Amino acid sequence: MIGISVGVSAGYLGSLMVLKKMALVGDALSHVALPGLALGILFNFNPFFGAFAFLFASAVIIWHLGRVTKLPFETIVGAMFTVALAVGILLIPEPDLLEALFGDITKVTILETVVAVVISVMAVLLTKMIYRKLVLGMISEELAISKGIDVSRTNLLYLVLVSLVVAVGIKIVGTLLVGFLVIVPAAAAKNVSADLSKYAVLSASFGTVSTCSGILFSSYLNLPTGPLVVFSGIIVFLATVLVKWKAE
Amino acid sequence: MCTGTMENNDDYVLNVSNLSVKLQNQTILDNVSFKLKRGTALAVLGPNGAGKTILFRALLNLVPYTGKIEWAEKVKIGYVPQNIAVDDIPISVKEFLSYKNHVNVESSLSPVRLSNKNVADKTLGVLSGGQLRRVLIAWALTDNPNVLLFDEPTTGVDHDTEEPIFATLSELKEKNKITILLITHDVHIVREYSDYLLALDGGVKFFGESKEIMNPSIQRIIYGETVCAGAPDENR
């Protein structure tokens, strides 16, 4: 259940990340969760919620700094994620560090699953509502604003939703690999899509295939989930490269 | 910065007074003032860096400015930007046009002489420069705006296509009383398709009737003393 939720939401939201040429923002953003995870472990509350809080706050700070400094999101996220990584690694006790970095689906509780599903559904529905606005803002900010779209606020909402989805994904594949889920399914979908609606649907589907098959292989082979999710996704990506290559 | 609506002045759709724009400590527009009558076409002319696009951005409230921009009440603006980023976005023409509600793709494309069959399913990134401009114009027209802002509407469009586009704009202006503001470098377009001319070079060099562009003394004001009478390149 959590695999499907994370796969669909990361793939769907990631489709916009790739179009916005912010693929590495999703990756770097995941590392910002580390201090939150650390606080959860140190003060004995669910680290999952610590990660949520830190990612949410980071999204707002990144958005605000972007508006004030006019620096690209990638630059701001790049600065923030290295600081967060350093703080997180210093604070997280060593035995828990591996789980924080690479995730562990076997330790997911029922509460965490429910929260993950609710957040994923909400993130997909809200993103669907603002998808056109975001795309129009990417094509031309002037066009979007002339159509009455508040590009800045729409970007903030999107950034917050990405943060939430990244927090959910951390539980399965960890902070180091969750960026994969927002980048590779979308990149695979882009290889084989001629229009935007097909692209978004395929990106969500490829995300689901990657997480679900990764989880299945992981339980069958008794190996860590994160790397197997990555390998499953890469196989999907390579398949789309072949399809594109043949089509050309 | 003051954006407002004009009161009790039915003749005018736009009143710009003492508009100045500074970006990164550089003055781009300085003390620009002009008024535009409803249902007329204004051509904005000037060299690169004269502040033409910034003027449009200010009119759309996209850049900070000082001075006053007053639009008439119930103004609905359609806008065609000079550049858009579509190379990496797999969005089809049909999808792009459908971003405006209740759009019939075929009827949107016909005024700009594009065939639904040929381009509707193509992605914007694979269109030729001319096709893309026409799709953008179709986009701007679909909302039935009463004011159109065109930032070099025929960039990348061949001459054969240019005339029908401007003919369509003229028709819209006459029939629907649409007010048109367009940025152009083409003196022929100024003369044939606009009623008023605003020549910019940071500030206003000339504002008046477009036919004045053929007047040698006005040409000297617009193009400087070194340009001889009748010298403006008509680009055709």
Boltz contact constraints between the chains, C-beta under 6 A:
constraints:
  - contact:
      token1: [A, 19]
      token2: [B, 89]
      max_distance: 6.0
  - contact:
      token1: [A, 132]
      token2: [B, 99]
      max_distance: 6.0
  - contact:
      token1: [A, 139]
      token2: [B, 84]
      max_distance: 6.0
  - contact:
      token1: [A, 139]
      token2: [B, 85]
      max_distance: 6.0
  - contact:
      token1: [A, 139]
      token2: [B, 86]
      max_distance: 6.0
  - contact:
      token1: [A, 140]
      token2: [B, 81]
      max_distance: 6.0
  - contact:
      token1: [A, 140]
      token2: [B, 84]
      max_distance: 6.0
  - contact:
      token1: [A, 142]
      token2: [B, 62]
      max_distance: 6.0
  - contact:
      token1: [A, 142]
      token2: [B, 81]
      max_distance: 6.0
  - contact:
      token1: [A, 143]
      token2: [B, 81]
      max_distance: 6.0
  - contact:
      token1: [A, 145]
      token2: [B, 62]
      max_distance: 6.0
  - contact:
      token1: [A, 146]
      token2: [B, 60]
      max_distance: 6.0
  - contact:
      token1: [A, 146]
      token2: [B, 77]
      max_distance: 6.0
  - contact:
      token1: [A, 146]
      token2: [B, 79]
      max_distance: 6.0
  - contact:
      token1: [A, 193]
      token2: [B, 90]
      max_distance: 6.0
  - contact:
      token1: [A, 195]
      token2: [B, 92]
      max_distance: 6.0
  - contact:
      token1: [A, 195]
      token2: [B, 95]
      max_distance: 6.0
  - contact:
      token1: [A, 196]
      token2: [B, 90]
      max_distance: 6.0
  - contact:
      token1: [A, 196]
      token2: [B, 91]
      max_distance: 6.0
  - contact:
      token1: [A, 196]
      token2: [B, 95]
      max_distance: 6.0
  - contact:
      token1: [A, 199]
      token2: [B, 90]
      max_distance: 6.0
